[in-house]
């Protein structure tokens, strides 16, 4: 890959909350330049006043045919278009930054990776929770084997998503565009689990839809249990039926030499650490959650993504979340969702 010596030039595809956050982080980075934004909706409907000076397009095809010079396409569209837009950008010899998930199936992700290898371009998968101080700390603990053999890992994700989030006419809640609760709300935390402990097997699951029967095509809650290929048992317990506001995203790890719990609403606080012969260091404060008005999302760490893009394309670093890891998170969710009974999937749209 040829190193880029000048500022990195970006186009953001999709101008919702996340697209605007990408655009803002690009603008704040001294080695980056935002050269265009794109959305299928008219610019006048998107509250784009702060980006009035940025060229605007209504399709990725218009951008690619415009003659603009740029290096990277940031894909912030509905989930169901991530893989399709990724392939189009790669075919135009652009690097891509893909919001989670890379696709909605393993096969879609494989198409994106295959194309990137054909054209020798990079895929940056957005899993910004890896940058939080508790995540970086626990990664170091696991890699140094301080906990010894891992016995049990429990991932709890309990959030609120109600009519403030699932608005009529939006893509959220539509199976072919959204993919489901594990893809849109909780893939960040499944990524952390995979990043720490590797792949899973022997999956069993139960699902239910408690409060979203009229505004989504799929479940809002589930219990999932499995074994890790590397040893130990695990579970994912999740729901978006929590009343009014998010409750927690936490991971509890029980190992041979100690136990750890990282909790808070966004897995942003070390709540318990008791490891044989180990003193817990003082961690830097975590960034606050992304605030979208009626609801909140994961930690506001997108500036680290843009910094990583710059460092990689200038030959200073490696990718923080690579394409294979992005594919594995999708494949794990796909295997879990293969166990959903048909009565949980409504496909009413």
DRENDO-1510 file (C-alpha; in Angstrom, 1 decimal, always signed):
<recs>
REC; n; res; u; v; w
REC; 1; UNK; +0.0; +0.0; +0.0 .
REC; 2; UNK; +1.3; +3.4; -1.0 .
REC; 3; UNK; +1.7; +5.8; +2.0 .
REC; 4; UNK; -0.3; +9.1; +1.8 .
REC; 5; UNK; +1.9; +12.0; +2.7 .
REC; 6; UNK; -0.7; +14.8; +2.4 .
REC; 7; UNK; -3.9; +15.2; +4.5 .
REC; 8; UNK; -6.4; +12.2; +4.2 .
REC; 9; UNK; -9.5; +13.1; +2.3 .
REC; 10; UNK; -12.9; +11.6; +3.2 .
REC; 11; UNK; -16.4; +11.3; +1.9 .
REC; 12; UNK; -19.2; +10.5; +4.4 .
REC; 13; UNK; -22.0; +8.4; +3.1 .
REC; 14; UNK; -25.1; +8.7; +5.3 .
REC; 15; UNK; -25.9; +11.9; +7.2 .
REC; 16; UNK; -27.8; +10.7; +10.2 .
REC; 17; UNK; -26.5; +11.0; +13.8 .
REC; 18; UNK; -23.5; +8.7; +13.2 .
REC; 19; UNK; -22.6; +10.2; +9.8 .
REC; 20; UNK; -22.5; +13.7; +11.3 .
REC; 21; UNK; -20.3; +12.4; +14.1 .
REC; 22; UNK; -17.9; +11.0; +11.6 .
REC; 23; UNK; -17.9; +14.3; +9.7 .
REC; 24; UNK; -17.2; +16.2; +12.9 .
REC; 25; UNK; -14.3; +14.0; +13.9 .
REC; 26; UNK; -12.8; +14.3; +10.4 .
REC; 27; UNK; -13.0; +18.1; +10.6 .
REC; 28; UNK; -11.3; +18.1; +14.0 .
REC; 29; UNK; -8.4; +15.9; +12.9 .
REC; 30; UNK; -5.5; +18.1; +11.7 .
REC; 31; UNK; -4.4; +15.6; +9.1 .
REC; 32; UNK; -7.9; +15.0; +7.7 .
REC; 33; UNK; -10.2; +16.8; +5.3 .
REC; 34; UNK; -13.9; +16.3; +4.7 .
REC; 35; UNK; -14.5; +16.8; +1.0 .
REC; 36; UNK; -18.1; +15.7; +0.5 .
REC; 37; UNK; -21.2; +14.2; +2.2 .
REC; 38; UNK; -23.9; +12.1; +0.8 .
REC; 39; UNK; -27.5; +11.0; +1.7 .
REC; 40; UNK; -30.5; +9.9; -0.3 .
REC; 41; UNK; -32.6; +12.5; +1.5 .
REC; 42; UNK; -32.5; +16.2; +0.5 .
REC; 43; UNK; -29.9; +18.2; +2.3 .
REC; 44; UNK; -32.6; +20.6; +3.5 .
REC; 45; UNK; -34.1; +17.8; +5.7 .
REC; 46; UNK; -30.9; +16.8; +7.4 .
REC; 47; UNK; -30.0; +19.7; +9.7 .
REC; 48; UNK; -26.8; +20.3; +7.8 .
REC; 49; UNK; -26.3; +24.0; +8.4 .
REC; 50; UNK; -22.9; +23.4; +9.9 .
REC; 51; UNK; -21.8; +21.6; +6.7 .
REC; 52; UNK; -23.2; +24.2; +4.3 .
REC; 53; UNK; -19.8; +24.6; +2.7 .
REC; 54; UNK; -19.3; +20.8; +2.1 .
REC; 55; UNK; -20.3; +19.5; -1.4 .
REC; 56; UNK; -23.4; +17.3; -1.0 .
REC; 57; UNK; -24.6; +14.4; -3.2 .
REC; 58; UNK; -27.7; +12.1; -3.2 .
REC; 59; UNK; -26.0; +8.8; -4.0 .
REC; 60; UNK; -22.7; +7.1; -3.8 .
REC; 61; UNK; -22.7; +6.7; -7.6 .
REC; 62; UNK; -22.9; +10.6; -7.9 .
REC; 63; UNK; -19.9; +10.9; -5.6 .
REC; 64; UNK; -17.8; +8.4; -7.4 .
REC; 65; UNK; -18.6; +9.9; -10.8 .
REC; 66; UNK; -18.1; +13.5; -9.6 .
REC; 67; UNK; -14.3; +13.7; -10.3 .
REC; 68; UNK; -13.7; +14.7; -6.7 .
REC; 69; UNK; -10.3; +13.6; -5.3 .
REC; 70; UNK; -10.6; +11.6; -2.1 .
REC; 71; UNK; -9.1; +8.6; -0.3 .
REC; 72; UNK; -11.6; +7.2; +2.1 .
REC; 73; UNK; -15.4; +6.5; +2.1 .
REC; 74; UNK; -17.0; +6.5; +5.6 .
REC; 75; UNK; -20.1; +4.3; +5.3 .
REC; 76; UNK; -22.7; +5.4; +7.8 .
REC; 77; UNK; -25.9; +4.3; +6.0 .
REC; 78; UNK; -28.5; +1.9; +7.4 .
REC; 79; UNK; -26.9; -1.5; +8.2 .
REC; 80; UNK; -28.5; -3.2; +5.2 .
REC; 81; UNK; -26.5; -1.0; +2.8 .
REC; 82; UNK; -23.1; -1.3; +4.5 .
REC; 83; UNK; -21.7; -4.2; +2.4 .
REC; 84; UNK; -23.2; -2.9; -0.9 .
REC; 85; UNK; -21.7; +0.5; -0.5 .
REC; 86; UNK; -18.5; -0.9; +0.7 .
REC; 87; UNK; -18.0; -2.9; -2.5 .
REC; 88; UNK; -18.9; +0.1; -4.6 .
REC; 89; UNK; -16.3; +2.3; -2.9 .
REC; 90; UNK; -13.6; -0.4; -3.1 .
REC; 91; UNK; -14.4; -0.9; -6.8 .
REC; 92; UNK; -13.6; +2.8; -7.2 .
REC; 93; UNK; -10.2; +2.1; -5.4 .
REC; 94; UNK; -11.1; +3.9; -2.2 .
REC; 95; UNK; -10.4; +2.8; +1.4 .
REC; 96; UNK; -13.5; +2.3; +3.5 .
REC; 97; UNK; -14.5; +3.0; +7.1 .
REC; 98; UNK; -17.6; +0.9; +7.8 .
REC; 99; UNK; -19.8; +1.5; +10.8 .
REC; 100; UNK; -20.9; -1.6; +12.6 .
REC; 101; UNK; -21.9; -4.1; +11.3 .
REC; 102; UNK; -19.7; -4.6; +8.2 .
REC; 103; UNK; -22.7; -6.5; +6.7 .
REC; 104; UNK; -25.8; -8.5; +7.8 .
REC; 105; UNK; -24.4; -11.9; +6.8 .
REC; 106; UNK; -21.0; -13.5; +6.7 .
REC; 107; UNK; -21.4; -13.9; +2.9 .
REC; 108; UNK; -21.8; -10.1; +2.5 .
REC; 109; UNK; -18.7; -9.5; +4.6 .
REC; 110; UNK; -16.7; -12.0; +2.6 .
REC; 111; UNK; -17.7; -10.1; -0.6 .
REC; 112; UNK; -16.3; -6.8; +0.9 .
REC; 113; UNK; -13.1; -8.5; +2.1 .
REC; 114; UNK; -12.6; -10.2; -1.3 .
REC; 115; UNK; -13.0; -6.9; -3.1 .
REC; 116; UNK; -10.6; -5.1; -0.8 .
REC; 117; UNK; -7.9; -7.8; -1.4 .
REC; 118; UNK; -8.4; -7.5; -5.2 .
REC; 119; UNK; -7.8; -3.7; -5.1 .
REC; 120; UNK; -5.3; -3.6; -2.2 .
REC; 121; UNK; -7.4; -1.1; -0.2 .
REC; 122; UNK; -8.0; -1.1; +3.6 .
REC; 123; UNK; -11.2; -1.8; +5.5 .
REC; 124; UNK; -11.6; +0.0; +8.9 .
REC; 125; UNK; -14.4; -1.5; +11.0 .
REC; 126; UNK; -15.9; +0.8; +13.6 .
REC; 127; UNK; -15.8; -0.8; +17.0 .
REC; 128; UNK; -15.0; +2.3; +19.1 .
REC; 129; UNK; -15.6; +0.6; +22.5 .
REC; 130; UNK; -12.2; -1.0; +22.2 .
REC; 131; UNK; -10.7; +2.5; +22.8 .
REC; 132; UNK; -12.3; +3.0; +26.2 .
REC; 133; UNK; -9.8; +2.8; +29.2 .
REC; 134; UNK; -11.5; -0.2; +30.8 .
REC; 135; UNK; -11.5; -2.1; +27.5 .
REC; 136; UNK; -7.8; -1.4; +26.9 .
REC; 137; UNK; -7.0; -2.4; +30.5 .
REC; 138; UNK; -8.9; -5.7; +30.5 .
REC; 139; UNK; -7.3; -6.6; +27.1 .
REC; 140; UNK; -3.9; -6.2; +28.7 .
REC; 141; UNK; -5.0; -8.3; +31.7 .
REC; 142; UNK; -6.3; -11.2; +29.5 .
REC; 143; UNK; -3.2; -11.1; +27.2 .
REC; 144; UNK; -0.9; -11.3; +30.2 .
REC; 145; UNK; -3.0; -14.3; +31.5 .
REC; 146; UNK; -3.4; -12.7; +34.9 .
REC; 147; UNK; -6.8; -14.4; +35.4 .
REC; 148; UNK; -5.4; -17.8; +34.4 .
REC; 149; UNK; -7.9; -20.2; +32.9 .
REC; 150; UNK; -11.2; -18.5; +32.1 .
REC; 151; UNK; -14.2; -20.2; +33.6 .
REC; 152; UNK; -17.2; -18.0; +33.0 .
REC; 153; UNK; -18.0; -14.8; +31.0 .
REC; 154; UNK; -21.3; -13.1; +31.3 .
REC; 155; UNK; -22.3; -10.2; +29.0 .
REC; 156; UNK; -25.3; -8.2; +30.1 .
REC; 157; UNK; -26.8; -5.5; +27.8 .
REC; 158; UNK; -29.9; -3.8; +29.0 .
REC; 159; UNK; -31.0; -0.7; +27.2 .
REC; 160; UNK; -34.0; +1.4; +26.4 .
REC; 161; UNK; -35.2; +1.7; +22.8 .
REC; 162; UNK; -38.8; +2.8; +22.5 .
REC; 163; UNK; -41.1; +4.9; +20.2 .
REC; 164; UNK; -38.6; +7.8; +20.5 .
REC; 165; UNK; -36.1; +5.6; +18.6 .
REC; 166; UNK; -38.3; +3.5; +16.3 .
REC; 167; UNK; -40.0; +6.2; +14.4 .
REC; 168; UNK; -42.4; +5.3; +11.6 .
REC; 169; UNK; -40.8; +5.4; +8.2 .
REC; 170; UNK; -37.3; +5.0; +9.6 .
REC; 171; UNK; -35.0; +2.1; +8.7 .
REC; 172; UNK; -34.5; +1.1; +12.4 .
REC; 173; UNK; -36.6; -1.9; +13.2 .
REC; 174; UNK; -36.9; -3.1; +9.6 .
REC; 175; UNK; -35.3; -6.6; +9.3 .
REC; 176; UNK; -33.6; -6.2; +6.0 .
REC; 177; UNK; -32.2; -2.7; +6.9 .
REC; 178; UNK; -31.5; -3.1; +10.6 .
REC; 179; UNK; -30.8; -6.8; +11.1 .
REC; 180; UNK; -31.9; -7.0; +14.7 .
REC; 181; UNK; -31.0; -5.9; +18.2 .
REC; 182; UNK; -27.7; -7.7; +18.4 .
REC; 183; UNK; -26.5; -6.0; +15.2 .
REC; 184; UNK; -27.6; -2.5; +15.8 .
REC; 185; UNK; -27.5; -2.1; +19.6 .
REC; 186; UNK; -25.1; -4.7; +21.0 .
REC; 187; UNK; -22.5; -5.7; +18.4 .
REC; 188; UNK; -20.0; -3.4; +20.1 .
REC; 189; UNK; -20.1; -5.6; +23.2 .
REC; 190; UNK; -20.0; -8.9; +21.3 .
REC; 191; UNK; -16.9; -7.5; +19.6 .
REC; 192; UNK; -15.3; -6.8; +23.0 .
REC; 193; UNK; -16.1; -10.4; +24.0 .
REC; 194; UNK; -14.7; -11.9; +20.8 .
REC; 195; UNK; -11.6; -9.6; +21.0 .
REC; 196; UNK; -10.9; -10.9; +24.5 .
REC; 197; UNK; -11.9; -14.5; +24.4 .
REC; 198; UNK; -12.2; -15.6; +20.8 .
REC; 199; UNK; -14.9; -17.6; +19.0 .
REC; 200; UNK; -17.8; -19.5; +20.5 .
REC; 201; UNK; -19.5; -22.9; +19.9 .
REC; 202; UNK; -22.4; -25.0; +21.2 .
REC; 203; UNK; -24.8; -22.0; +21.1 .
REC; 204; UNK; -28.3; -22.2; +22.8 .
REC; 205; UNK; -30.7; -19.4; +23.0 .
REC; 206; UNK; -34.2; -18.1; +23.9 .
REC; 207; UNK; -35.8; -14.9; +22.5 .
REC; 208; UNK; -38.8; -12.8; +23.2 .
REC; 209; UNK; -40.4; -9.6; +22.1 .
REC; 210; UNK; -41.9; -7.8; +25.1 .
REC; 211; UNK; -42.4; -4.1; +24.1 .
REC; 212; UNK; -41.7; -3.8; +20.4 .
REC; 213; UNK; -44.5; -5.9; +18.8 .
REC; 214; UNK; -45.7; -2.8; +16.9 .
REC; 215; UNK; -42.5; -1.1; +15.9 .
REC; 216; UNK; -39.9; -3.7; +15.0 .
REC; 217; UNK; -39.7; -6.9; +12.9 .
REC; 218; UNK; -37.7; -8.8; +15.5 .
REC; 219; UNK; -37.0; -9.7; +19.1 .
REC; 220; UNK; -36.1; -7.2; +21.8 .
REC; 221; UNK; -34.7; -9.6; +24.3 .
REC; 222; UNK; -32.7; -12.8; +24.5 .
REC; 223; UNK; -30.7; -15.2; +26.6 .
REC; 224; UNK; -27.8; -16.8; +24.8 .
REC; 225; UNK; -25.3; -19.3; +26.2 .
REC; 226; UNK; -22.3; -21.1; +24.7 .
REC; 227; UNK; -18.9; -22.5; +25.2 .
REC; 228; UNK; -15.7; -20.7; +24.1 .
REC; 229; UNK; -13.5; -22.6; +21.7 .
REC; 230; UNK; -10.5; -21.5; +23.9 .
REC; 231; UNK; -12.2; -22.9; +27.1 .
REC; 232; UNK; -14.8; -21.7; +29.5 .
REC; 233; UNK; -18.5; -20.9; +29.3 .
REC; 234; UNK; -20.2; -17.7; +28.3 .
REC; 235; UNK; -23.6; -16.0; +28.1 .
REC; 236; UNK; -25.2; -12.9; +26.5 .
REC; 237; UNK; -28.3; -11.6; +28.2 .
REC; 238; UNK; -29.8; -8.6; +26.4 .
REC; 239; UNK; -32.9; -6.4; +26.1 .
REC; 240; UNK; -34.0; -3.1; +24.7 .
REC; 241; UNK; -37.3; -3.2; +26.7 .
REC; 242; UNK; -35.9; -1.4; +29.7 .
REC; 243; UNK; -38.2; +1.4; +30.6 .
REC; 244; UNK; -37.3; +5.0; +29.8 .
REC; 245; UNK; -33.4; +4.9; +29.9 .
REC; 246; UNK; -30.5; +2.6; +29.5 .
REC; 247; UNK; -29.7; +0.4; +32.5 .
REC; 248; UNK; -26.3; -1.2; +31.9 .
REC; 249; UNK; -23.8; -2.9; +29.6 .
REC; 250; UNK; -21.5; -5.1; +31.6 .
REC; 251; UNK; -19.1; -8.0; +31.4 .
REC; 252; UNK; -18.3; -10.2; +34.3 .
REC; 253; UNK; -15.3; -12.5; +34.0 .
REC; 254; UNK; -14.6; -15.3; +36.5 .
REC; 255; UNK; -11.2; -16.9; +36.1 .
REC; 256; UNK; -8.8; -19.3; +37.9 .
REC; 257; UNK; -6.9; -16.4; +39.6 .
REC; 258; UNK; -9.6; -13.8; +40.1 .
REC; 259; UNK; -12.7; -12.0; +39.0 .
REC; 260; UNK; -13.5; -8.8; +37.2 .
REC; 261; UNK; -16.7; -6.9; +36.4 .
REC; 262; UNK; -16.7; -3.9; +34.0 .
REC; 263; UNK; -20.1; -2.2; +34.1 .
REC; 264; UNK; -21.9; +1.1; +33.8 .
REC; 265; UNK; -24.4; +2.0; +31.1 .
REC; 266; UNK; -21.8; +1.5; +28.4 .
REC; 267; UNK; -19.2; -0.9; +29.8 .
REC; 268; UNK; -17.2; +2.2; +30.9 .
REC; 269; UNK; -16.5; +1.5; +34.6 .
REC; 270; UNK; -14.5; -1.1; +36.4 .
REC; 271; UNK; -16.9; -2.1; +39.2 .
REC; 272; UNK; -14.9; -5.0; +40.6 .
REC; 273; UNK; -11.4; -6.3; +40.3 .
REC; 274; UNK; -9.9; -9.0; +42.6 .
REC; 275; UNK; -7.0; -10.8; +41.0 .
REC; 276; UNK; -4.3; -12.8; +42.9 .
REC; 277; UNK; -1.2; -10.7; +43.5 .
REC; 278; UNK; -2.4; -7.8; +41.4 .
REC; 279; UNK; -3.1; -4.1; +42.2 .
REC; 280; UNK; -5.7; -2.4; +40.1 .
REC; 281; UNK; -4.2; +0.7; +38.4 .
REC; 282; UNK; -5.9; +4.1; +38.1 .
REC; 283; UNK; -7.5; +4.3; +34.7 .
REC; 284; UNK; -8.1; +7.5; +32.6 .
REC; 285; UNK; -11.7; +8.6; +32.6 .
REC; 286; UNK; -13.9; +7.1; +29.9 .
REC; 287; UNK; -15.5; +9.4; +27.3 .
REC; 288; UNK; -19.3; +10.0; +27.7 .
REC; 289; UNK; -21.9; +8.2; +25.7 .
REC; 290; UNK; -23.1; +9.5; +22.3 .
REC; 291; UNK; -26.2; +11.5; +23.2 .
REC; 292; UNK; -29.0; +11.5; +20.5 .
REC; 293; UNK; -31.6; +13.3; +22.5 .
REC; 294; UNK; -34.3; +10.7; +23.3 .
REC; 295; UNK; -31.7; +7.9; +23.7 .
REC; 296; UNK; -28.0; +7.3; +24.2 .
REC; 297; UNK; -25.5; +5.0; +22.5 .
REC; 298; UNK; -22.0; +3.7; +23.1 .
REC; 299; UNK; -19.0; +5.8; +24.1 .
REC; 300; UNK; -18.1; +8.8; +22.0 .
REC; 301; UNK; -14.8; +7.4; +20.8 .
REC; 302; UNK; -15.0; +8.0; +17.0 .
REC; 303; UNK; -12.1; +10.4; +17.0 .
REC; 304; UNK; -9.9; +7.4; +17.7 .
REC; 305; UNK; -11.2; +5.8; +14.6 .
REC; 306; UNK; -10.2; +8.7; +12.4 .
REC; 307; UNK; -6.8; +8.9; +14.1 .
REC; 308; UNK; -6.3; +5.2; +13.3 .
REC; 309; UNK; -7.2; +5.7; +9.7 .
REC; 310; UNK; -4.6; +8.5; +9.4 .
REC; 311; UNK; -1.9; +6.5; +11.2 .
REC; 312; UNK; -2.5; +3.5; +9.0 .
REC; 313; UNK; -2.6; +5.3; +5.7 .
REC; 314; UNK; +0.5; +7.2; +6.6 .
REC; 315; UNK; +2.3; +4.0; +7.5 .
REC; 316; UNK; +2.5; +4.7; +11.3 .
REC; 317; UNK; +0.3; +2.0; +12.7 .
REC; 318; UNK; -1.9; -1.0; +12.1 .
REC; 319; UNK; -5.7; -1.2; +12.0 .
REC; 320; UNK; -7.4; -1.4; +15.4 .
REC; 321; UNK; -10.3; -3.4; +14.2 .
REC; 322; UNK; -9.5; -5.3; +11.0 .
REC; 323; UNK; -11.9; -6.8; +8.4 .
REC; 324; UNK; -11.6; -10.4; +9.7 .
REC; 325; UNK; -12.6; -9.3; +13.2 .
REC; 326; UNK; -15.6; -7.3; +11.7 .
REC; 327; UNK; -16.6; -10.5; +9.8 .
REC; 328; UNK; -16.3; -12.7; +12.9 .
REC; 329; UNK; -18.7; -10.5; +14.9 .
REC; 330; UNK; -21.3; -10.6; +12.1 .
REC; 331; UNK; -20.8; -14.4; +11.8 .
REC; 332; UNK; -21.3; -14.9; +15.6 .
REC; 333; UNK; -24.5; -12.9; +15.5 .
REC; 334; UNK; -25.7; -14.7; +12.4 .
REC; 335; UNK; -25.2; -18.1; +14.2 .
REC; 336; UNK; -27.1; -16.8; +17.3 .
REC; 337; UNK; -29.9; -15.5; +15.1 .
REC; 338; UNK; -30.2; -18.8; +13.2 .
REC; 339; UNK; -31.8; -20.1; +16.4 .
REC; 340; UNK; -34.6; -17.5; +16.5 .
REC; 341; UNK; -38.0; -19.1; +16.1 .
REC; 342; UNK; -40.2; -17.8; +13.3 .
REC; 343; UNK; -42.8; -16.4; +15.6 .
REC; 344; UNK; -40.2; -13.8; +16.8 .
REC; 345; UNK; -39.6; -12.5; +13.3 .
REC; 346; UNK; -42.6; -10.6; +12.0 .
REC; 347; UNK; -41.4; -9.0; +8.7 .
REC; 348; UNK; -44.5; -6.8; +8.7 .
REC; 349; UNK; -43.0; -3.9; +6.6 .
</recs>
